[in-house]
Amino acid sequence: MIFSNEPGPEALASVAGIRPSVYWLDRSERPTSAPALEGVHHADLLVVGGGFTGLWAALLAKQADPGRDVLLVEGGRIADGATGRNGGFVSASLTHGFHNGMERWPADMPTLLRLGHENLDAIEKTVGELGIDCDFIRTGELDVAVEAYQVAGLQHFADSASAMGEDVGFLDQAQVRSRIDSPAYLAAAYDGTGVALVDPARLAWGLRRACLEAGVRLAERTPVRDLTARGEAVIARTDRGTIRADRVALATNAYPPLLRRLSHYVVPVYDYVLVTEPLTDAQWSAIGWSGREGVSDTGNQFHYYRTTQDGRILWGGYDAVYHRGNGFGPQYDHSRESYERLAEHFLQTFPQLQDIRFSHGWGGAIDTCSRFSAFWGTAHGGRVAYVAGYTGLGVGASRFGAATMLDLLDGRETERTALEMVRTKPLPFPPEPVRSLGIRLTTTALQKADANDGHRNLWLRTLDRMGLGFDS
Ligand SMILES: Cc1cc2nc3c(=O)[nH]c(=O)nc-3n(C[C@H](O)[C@H](O)[C@H](O)COP(=O)(O)OP(=O)(O)OC[C@H]3O[C@@H](n4cnc5c(N)ncnc54)[C@H](O)[C@@H]3O)c2cc1C
């Protein structure tokens, strides 16, 4: 099925009463903000950014060395960024999927797969040990084919991933429709153990609590304005204070970076999400979705969707919007056009739910890099380290990203730092205006490929050969 982008009257009605706010964050249990930082401070380790990467970095550093003075500084509130806005798919994949990893790092892939599963297991274990109530469920993910040409691709994925020991099986049309009954589904690959689902805000708030209990100092509403090296330390300047830190871990994702070099490698790409009102029993039985598997369709422009603990469906993806000059900010957090298009696609997937109503809609920035998976580096003589570039798959990988960043910062040679993925950088994006032009060309070519049985034109084939891509 090729998704029609023209919203019909049912789609327009379904989003008419939408609340432009993030369903996960829009709750009274959201912790009150920690005080902003004022005056002159010192820290052994300064972590900048309070999303999953920063929270894991602070927690892992403190767990490894309780005597280390760790200060976490967040510009807004914890989980304000992508961490509070995502679909909550916690993937074991560190490489933005099996195929991308095999293409780029075939020799390291067995290690990357094992480390990815260990990382997911460690997240589950931490959630259990710390008693974080975040609806962490290990239900797996269905990648569904909605067009005939996608079926062979999923069969190939299931065969090659299972040959590498992954728990991925192929489901034919009847098998996938017996799990979730969409007339759009033709087949699926089901990854049974490599993906969990989580309530991302509750996980972040639980990690925030764990950081505080472990002795991490936390300042919120404290943007770091710049970093300068001074002697053996790094000085971070905030609006009302300074921090003199021995080491700095940068966990600022798609936000305007504190190191200029990062803007060559990362472009912020906006992705939008809808959440329905809770479904009635009749609506659930109309689509027969009784498990809690996450779902993703498999075009270049894809949707991801899942159920929530209180019986809603979260539906996001498809549009991946880049704004010229690495445009970033709250002015891009909502898009009526994207909401209407997403609602139309939802109804094309589930025509049984014509009377559905969406309650929430929001967007968030994805830190897209040209190889789709995280990269690391250091600056200021090794006293500053960073990780970025998860490209829309960082809920799980951020823990690995943080652990690897700490390895680099502390000068530890580990299995992680030996990986080619960690030792190399993605190809940079060209400067503007070529950047905007290239992204527009690529997006149009990907749309055409989706409408044309997946056939990639000369432009996409050239990018493929160069190992360059654009994804969300
Ligand atoms: C709509 C959407 C859906 C997604 N769905 C999924 C999904 O289902 N599964 C998945 O794996 N991934 C998904 N992702 C990606 C995932 O959310 C991110 O990869 C992950 O949350 C990144 O975490 P982070 O901590 O690196 O970044 P963020 O959560 O963005 O945190 C960065 C933090 O740094 C702070 N900051 C920035 N600059 C400064 C500064 N100068 N000083 C102080 N603080 C600063 C920001 O305020 C922010 O809180 C999605 C992303 C989006 C936007």
Ligand as a Chemical Component Dictionary entry (heavy atoms), coordinates in Angstrom:
data_LIG
# 
_chem_comp.id                   LIG 
_chem_comp.type                 NON-POLYMER 
_chem_comp.pdbx_formal_charge   0 
_chem_comp.three_letter_code    LIG 
# 
loop_
_chem_comp_atom.comp_id 
_chem_comp_atom.atom_id 
_chem_comp_atom.alt_atom_id 
_chem_comp_atom.type_symbol 
_chem_comp_atom.charge 
_chem_comp_atom.model_Cartn_x 
_chem_comp_atom.model_Cartn_y 
_chem_comp_atom.model_Cartn_z 
_chem_comp_atom.pdbx_ordinal 
LIG C1  C1  C 0 9.919  11.940 17.981 1  
LIG C2  C2  C 0 11.064 11.020 18.319 2  
LIG C3  C3  C 0 10.845 9.645  18.394 3  
LIG C4  C4  C 0 11.908 8.788  18.726 4  
LIG N1  N1  N 0 11.647 7.450  18.908 5  
LIG C5  C5  C 0 12.641 6.643  19.318 6  
LIG C6  C6  C 0 12.381 5.296  19.661 7  
LIG O1  O1  O 0 11.243 4.840  19.690 8  
LIG N2  N2  N 0 13.447 4.509  19.997 9  
LIG C7  C7  C 0 14.711 4.997  20.042 10 
LIG O2  O2  O 0 15.642 4.249  20.335 11 
LIG N3  N3  N 0 14.969 6.295  19.807 12 
LIG C8  C8  C 0 13.975 7.120  19.477 13 
LIG N4  N4  N 0 14.234 8.448  19.292 14 
LIG C9  C9  C 0 15.591 8.950  19.553 15 
LIG C10 C10 C 0 15.876 9.006  21.052 16 
LIG O3  O3  O 0 14.833 9.676  21.705 17 
LIG C11 C11 C 0 17.202 9.720  21.272 18 
LIG O4  O4  O 0 18.221 9.076  20.534 19 
LIG C12 C12 C 0 17.643 9.730  22.728 20 
LIG O5  O5  O 0 16.606 10.146 23.575 21 
LIG C13 C13 C 0 18.850 10.646 22.851 22 
LIG O6  O6  O 0 19.070 10.967 24.193 23 
LIG P1  P1  P 0 20.116 12.086 24.537 24 
LIG O7  O7  O 0 20.235 12.144 25.997 25 
LIG O8  O8  O 0 21.359 11.840 23.770 26 
LIG O9  O9  O 0 19.488 13.432 23.957 27 
LIG P2  P2  P 0 18.306 14.370 24.488 28 
LIG O10 O10 O 0 17.238 13.615 25.137 29 
LIG O11 O11 O 0 17.915 15.250 23.340 30 
LIG O12 O12 O 0 18.998 15.221 25.605 31 
LIG C14 C14 C 0 19.895 16.271 25.362 32 
LIG C15 C15 C 0 19.751 17.225 26.535 33 
LIG O13 O13 O 0 20.803 18.153 26.525 34 
LIG C16 C16 C 0 20.315 19.389 26.979 35 
LIG N5  N5  N 0 21.202 20.423 26.479 36 
LIG C17 C17 C 0 21.489 20.705 25.189 37 
LIG N6  N6  N 0 22.401 21.689 25.108 38 
LIG C18 C18 C 0 22.693 22.030 26.376 39 
LIG C19 C19 C 0 23.573 22.993 26.949 40 
LIG N7  N7  N 0 24.341 23.794 26.192 41 
LIG N8  N8  N 0 23.624 23.087 28.298 42 
LIG C20 C20 C 0 22.866 22.287 29.084 43 
LIG N9  N9  N 0 22.037 21.357 28.588 44 
LIG C21 C21 C 0 21.944 21.232 27.255 45 
LIG C22 C22 C 0 18.920 19.473 26.400 46 
LIG O14 O14 O 0 18.101 20.392 27.104 47 
LIG C23 C23 C 0 18.447 18.025 26.489 48 
LIG O15 O15 O 0 17.693 17.770 27.656 49 
LIG C24 C24 C 0 13.198 9.321  18.948 50 
LIG C25 C25 C 0 13.420 10.698 18.879 51 
LIG C26 C26 C 0 12.361 11.552 18.569 52 
LIG C27 C27 C 0 12.614 13.033 18.522 53 
# 
loop_
_chem_comp_bond.comp_id 
_chem_comp_bond.atom_id_1 
_chem_comp_bond.atom_id_2 
_chem_comp_bond.value_order 
_chem_comp_bond.pdbx_ordinal 
LIG C1  C2  SING 1  
LIG C2  C3  SING 2  
LIG C2  C26 DOUB 3  
LIG C3  C4  DOUB 4  
LIG C4  N1  SING 5  
LIG C4  C24 SING 6  
LIG N1  C5  DOUB 7  
LIG C5  C6  SING 8  
LIG C5  C8  SING 9  
LIG C6  O1  DOUB 10 
LIG C6  N2  SING 11 
LIG N2  C7  SING 12 
LIG C7  O2  DOUB 13 
LIG C7  N3  SING 14 
LIG N3  C8  DOUB 15 
LIG C8  N4  SING 16 
LIG N4  C9  SING 17 
LIG N4  C24 SING 18 
LIG C9  C10 SING 19 
LIG C10 O3  SING 20 
LIG C10 C11 SING 21 
LIG C11 O4  SING 22 
LIG C11 C12 SING 23 
LIG C12 O5  SING 24 
LIG C12 C13 SING 25 
LIG C13 O6  SING 26 
LIG O6  P1  SING 27 
LIG P1  O7  DOUB 28 
LIG P1  O8  SING 29 
LIG P1  O9  SING 30 
LIG O9  P2  SING 31 
LIG P2  O10 DOUB 32 
LIG P2  O11 SING 33 
LIG P2  O12 SING 34 
LIG O12 C14 SING 35 
LIG C14 C15 SING 36 
LIG C15 O13 SING 37 
LIG C15 C23 SING 38 
LIG O13 C16 SING 39 
LIG C16 N5  SING 40 
LIG C16 C22 SING 41 
LIG N5  C17 SING 42 
LIG N5  C21 SING 43 
LIG C17 N6  DOUB 44 
LIG N6  C18 SING 45 
LIG C18 C19 SING 46 
LIG C18 C21 DOUB 47 
LIG C19 N7  SING 48 
LIG C19 N8  DOUB 49 
LIG N8  C20 SING 50 
LIG C20 N9  DOUB 51 
LIG N9  C21 SING 52 
LIG C22 O14 SING 53 
LIG C22 C23 SING 54 
LIG C23 O15 SING 55 
LIG C24 C25 DOUB 56 
LIG C25 C26 SING 57 
LIG C26 C27 SING 58 
# 
